[in-house]
Amino acid sequence: MLTYIFPKNFIWGAITSSYQIEGAWNEDGKGESIWDRQSHTPEKMKNNVTGDIACDHYHRYQGDIKVMKELGLKSYSFSISWPRIFPTGRGQPNQKGIDFYKKLIDELVANNIKPCITLNHWDLPQKLQDIGGWANRDVTDYFQQYAELMFQNFGEMVPIWLTHSEPWIVAFFGYASKTKYSVAPGLNDFSTALLVSYNLLLSHGKAVQTYRKLGCKGEIGISLDIEHAYPVTKKVEDREATYRYDGHVHRWFLDPIFNGTFPQDILEWLEERVVMPTINEEDLKIINSPIDFLGVNYYSSNFIRYKDEWPLDFEEGKKGDLPTNSSGWEIYPEGLYDLLIRLDRDYNGVKIIITENGSCFTDSVTQTGEVIDDERLKFISMNLEQAHRAIKSGVNLAGYYVWSFIDNLEWQYGYEWRFGLVYIDYKTQARIIKKSGHWYRTVMQNNGF
């Protein structure tokens, strides 16, 4: 008997991104991405790994779709490699790149797996980075042109679209990074990162308007990384720091998209400390273009304390009494419920799809050829319990995607972190469905567990 039954037509799926799985980094006319450049630069990636081969999905997509079918996926979410379509980010498109995604989509549809596409999951064409990347406003127009071509080619076959995945990461980890292994392009200037965040939002709005102009019949949204924030203590300074953290990381994107304004408290705080982007009212109207749903990427929650640190006076900490995964992230499914309730309350009952949720653990293959990942199974189960609880509380939650379909390149940290429902032997490229994948298949079949 099922304890947790989800709404009819609830979307069940798993997700990947292009650079993390495709490989074929310079084949069939594909241009260089900022991640190709970073991974080919010594000491920029842990253990000097690259995505040159990754999971070799570019050559193995048909076999991977067979695994998806065996896994019982109802929907598969993936990103398109912008430099595979426009090798220089603009100009003449690469037909072989378009053909690859056409074949991938056709194969998914033939197997009754609903495709969901993200237009930008971090792998900007290097040629655009050479002119400033997302700090150059012209790139918002190039993104709109790229989006328009994708909508024209695939709009009728693909019912769910996402403009960007985690633009906060792109902006502030990519352009204001302080870590040894950074997100590409690995720059470190906070004011530039603010400008990048503004242009990412503008490009999102331009793509949404283009989708509407073309009369596409599906739905379009954006995926934001939203980790519910709690103060480490009840001290006033920690509570205020937590609100600033939420304003900088979450409301900085949510408010312009849904309310047409940037959060006033963060504007006032930052204007005294850094060079701010020029905020244009016409741009805000574009950014505020209505979307059909909000994609939420949730892995853990953040516990915030005050720290006298430029420019925002907070630091991320840990609750301290929670279990952690193999990357050290605390496991706190209750934070997903609090987050969904907050988004529902603050953004007028917005339709939400959990576009990423998962965890990494140290997986290994047994002598019998199995991968027994009970910790991941428990993680997914606990998060689904909280998702179901939110639905019962009135949240308009319409879907759930596990990160990720298969183990893959976890960006600058390489291949050690395994998130997949499917295990990859990187030496042989063999695929093995893990115990969590078999369990998730029954969840999808039963629309609950």
N, C-alpha and C positions, 0 to 999 in steps of 0.2 A: 504494500500500500504506500502511495506517495505522500510524503509530508509537505513538500513544497511544490505546488503546481503553479506554473507561470501562465500569463495571459495567452489567449489564442493569438497566433501570428507573431509571437515573440521570436526575435531573430537570434539564432544560435550560430556562432562561428568561431573562427580563429584568424589571426592576423600575422602578417610579416611586412617587411619593407624591402625595396629593391636592392639597395647597396648591401644589405645584410645577407642576402641569399643568392642573388643572381650570378655573380661572377661575370665572366665574359666582359671584362672591364673595357677592352678596346676592340671588341669584335663587331663586325657588321655595321661599321660607320659610327659607333658610339663615341661621343666626345668624352673628354676628361671631366670628372667631377671634383669638387673640393675634397671629397674623401679619398679619391684616387691620389690627388696631390699629397694630402696629409699622410696617407699610408705608405707612400713611396719616399717620404722624407724620414731619414733615420731618427730614432728616438722620439717620434711623435705618437707612436702606438705602442702599447704594452707588448713586449716580446717582438716588436717590429713586424707584427702581423699585417696582412693586407686583405682586401676583399677581392683580389684578382680572380679567385676561384670560389671562395665562400662555400655555398652549398651546391654550386653548379646548377642552380635552378634554371638558368637560361637554356641549358641543353637537356635538362631532365624534367621540365615542367609537366610533360605528359605522364611520366611515372609518378610525379608528386601529386597530380590530380587523382590518379588511381588510389594513392594513399589517402587523400582527402575523402574520396568516395568510401573507402573502407572504414575510415574514421567516422563517417556519417555527418560530415559538415553540411550544414544548411546554407552557410554563407562563408565566403573566403574574402578577406580584406587584404589588399596589397597596394603597394605604391608603384607609380610609374617613374622610371628614371628619366628626368627631364633631359639630361645630356644624351640619352639614347634616342630621344625624339628630335631635339635640336642640339646638335653637337657643340655649337657655340652659344647656345641659349636663345638664339634668335635667327632670323633669316630663313634659309631653305631647310625644311624638315627632312629627316632621314627616314625614307620609306621603309627600310628594313626594320627600324625600330618600331614603327607603327604596326608593321606586319606581325612582329613578335607578340605584341599585346593583343592584337586581333585574334591570333591563334590561341593564345591563353584564354581569352574571354570566351571564344567559341567552344573551347573544350570544357570550360566550367559550365556553361549553359547546357551543353549536351549531356552533362552529368548531373543536371538539376541542382547545381550549386550557385547560389546567387552571388555575383561579383559585387564587391564594394571597392572603390578606388580612392586612394589619396594622391593628390597631385604633387605635393611636396613633402617628402619625408627626409629632409635635411640635405639631399645630395644635389646641391646647386651646381650648374655648369661652371667649371673653373674659369672659362672665358668671361663670364659675368662677374666672378669674383675679382678678376683682373681690372675691372672698371669700378670696383668698390663694393661689389656684392649687394646685399640688401640695404646697405647704406646709400646706394644710388637710387633715387626715385624712379629713374628710367626702368629699372628692373621690375617695378610693379606693372609697367606696360608690357614688358616681355613675358611676364608671368600670365597676364591676361590673354596674350596672343597664344601662348602655349595651352592654356586652359580651353580657349575657344576651339583649337584644333582637336583636342581630346574630346570635348563635348560633341563636336561635329562627327567624329569618327565612331565614338562609343556611347553616345548619349542614349540611343535607343535600346542598347543591350545591357547597360549598367544602371541599376535603379538607385544606387546609393553612392554619393560622392562626398569627399572631404577635401577642403582646399589645402589645409596645412595640418601637420602633426606637430604638436608641442612647440609653437612659435616662441614661447618663453625660453626654452632650451636653445633654440637656434640663435636668439638674440643675445641672451645674457651668458650662456655657457660658450657660445661661439665667438662673440665679439667682446666679452668682458670676463675672460677666463683667467683664473689664478692658479689653476692646477697644472701639474706636469703633463698629464695626458688629457688634453682638452678636446672639446667638440670643435670640428672644423668650422671656420678657417683658423681658429686658435688665436684670435686677437685679444687685446686686453685694454679696452677703453670704454668706460661706462657710458659716457655721453653718446658715443657711436652706437652702443647697444640699444640705447633708448630710441635713437633714430631708426635703427633696424627694426625694433618692435613696432614702431609707427608704420613703417613701410610694409611690413608683413601684414599688419591689419588692413592697410589700404589695398594691398594686392588681393587679400581675401575678399574684401567687398567688391572689387572690380570683377573677380571671377564669379561671384554670386550673381551680380547684375548680368554678366554675360550668359550665364546658365539660364536666367529668366528670359533674356532677350531672344535666345534661340528656341524657347518654348519646350525645353526638355521636361519630360513627364515624371522624372524621379525626384529624389530628395537630395538636398545639399546642406552640409554643415561644416564644422571645424572640430578638430580634436585638441583639447587643452589638457595639459598635465596639471591635475588639481589634487593636491595632497592636503586634506583637511588639517588645519593648524590649531594647536592647543598651546597655551602658555605652560611652561615647565613648572612655574609656581603661581601663587595667587597674588604676587606682588604687582602693584600698579605698573611698574616699569616693564615687567614681563608681559602683562596683558596689552599694554600699548605697543610693545615691540611686535607682538603677535598680530595685532591689527595692521601694522605697517607691512609685515611680511605678507599677509593676505592681500593687502592693497597692491603691493609691488608684483607679486607672482600671479595672483588670480584676478583681482578686480581690474588690474591694468588692461587685461584683455576682455574680461566679461562685460564690464560696463560700457566700453565703446561699442561692442557688438550688439548688446541688447538695449542699452539706454542712450547711445549716441553721445556719451560724454566719458572723459577720463575721470578717475576718482579724484575729487578735489583735494582731499587730504594728502594724497601722494604728490599731486602737482605742486602744492604749496611746500611740501617737505623738500622735494627735489630742486625746485627753482632756486632755493638758497644755496645749493651745493654743487650743481652740475650745469652744463650747457644743455638746454632742453630743445627738442625738436619744435619747429613751428607747427602749431596745431591749427588746421584750416577747417572752417565750418563746413565747406563743401566736401572735404575729405571725410569728416565725421558722418555726413549723410550717406556716403558710399559705404563706409565701414559698418554703419547701422542697417544696411540692407537686410531685410528679414531672412532668416535661415529656417530650415525645416526641423532641425534638431541640433543638440549640442553633444559632441563626442567627448567622453570623459575617460582619461587614462589614469587609473588609480592603482598604485602598488603598495603604498604605505601612507601613514600620516606623519606630520612633522610637529615636533615639540620645540617651541621657540623660547629663547631667553634674550633679555636685553644684553647688548654688548656695545661698548662705546667704539663703534667702527663706522668709518665712512663708506657709503653715504646714508645708510638706512638704519643703523643702530640695532641690529638684531643678529643672532646667529642660530643656525639650526642645530638642535640637539636631539637627545633620545629620551624617551620615557624611562628607560633603564631597566624595567622589570618585564620586558616582553621578549618572546623568542625572536630570533633573527634568521634570515636565509643566508646563503653562502656568500652574498655580496655585503652582508652586514646590515641590510635593511630590516627594520623592525616589522613584525607581522602584527597588524592591528585591523582586522576586518571591521570592527565596530566603527572605525573612522569612515568607512565607505557609506554606512547608513547615515551618519551625521552629515557627511558631505552631500549626499543626495537630497536629504531633507532641507539643507541650507540652500542648495541651488533651486529647488522647487519653490521655496519660500521667497527668495530674493529676486528670482527671474521669472515670475509670473507663470509658474507651472510648466516651464519649458519641457518639451519632449527631450529625453536623454537616451543615448545609447552608450553603454560602457564599451569603448572602442579598444581599450587595452586593460587587461588585468591578468596578472600571473606572478610567478616567483621563480628564482633560480636556486637550484640545489645541486649537490655533487652527485650526478647520476653515473651509474656504471652498468655494464651488461653482465648478467649472471652466466654461469656455465650452461644454463639451458636456453640462453639467448633472449632473456627477458630483461626489462628495465623496471624495477620495482620502486617507483617514486611516490611512496606513501605520503611524504611531506607535501609534495605539490598537490596531490589529490585532496589532502586535507585543506590546504590553502584555498583551492578553488571552491571546495565545498563550503567553507566558512564564509567566503566572500559572497557566494550565491545565496546563502542564508540571509545575509544582511541586505542583499539586493531585493530578495523576496519580501523581507520585512519592510523595506522602503515602499515597494509597490502596495503592500497592504496598508501603508500609511498615506497612500494617495499620490505617490510620485509617479509621473508618467514615464516609466522606464520601459523602453521598447526593444532592447536587444543587449547582447553580451558577447564580446569577443575575447578569447583567451590569447594573451601574448605568451607564447607564440605557437604557430602551427608546428614549426620544426626548430630545433636548436640552430643557432646562427651566429654570425659575427656580432658581438655586442659592442660595436663601434670601437672606441679607443681602447677598450679593455680586452678585446680579442675573443678567443673561442672558449675560455675557461668557464664563463657563466652560461649555464644551460637553462633555458626557459621553456623548451619545446614540449609539446604533447608527443612529439616524435623525435626519437634520438637519432643523431647523425654521427656515424663513424667517419671522421674527416679524412682518414687515410683511404678508405674504400668508397666513401659516399653512400654506404648502405643506410637504409632507413628502417627504424624499428619503432613501432607504436608502443609507447610506454603504458604502464598500468593506469596512469591518470587519463591517457587518451581513450583507453577502453572504457573507463568509467564515464568519461564525458560523453562518449557515444550513446550510452544508455540514457544519460540526462537529456540529450537532444532528441532521442527517439521518443521518450516519455513526456517531453516538455516539462520535466521536473524530476525530483528525486526524493 
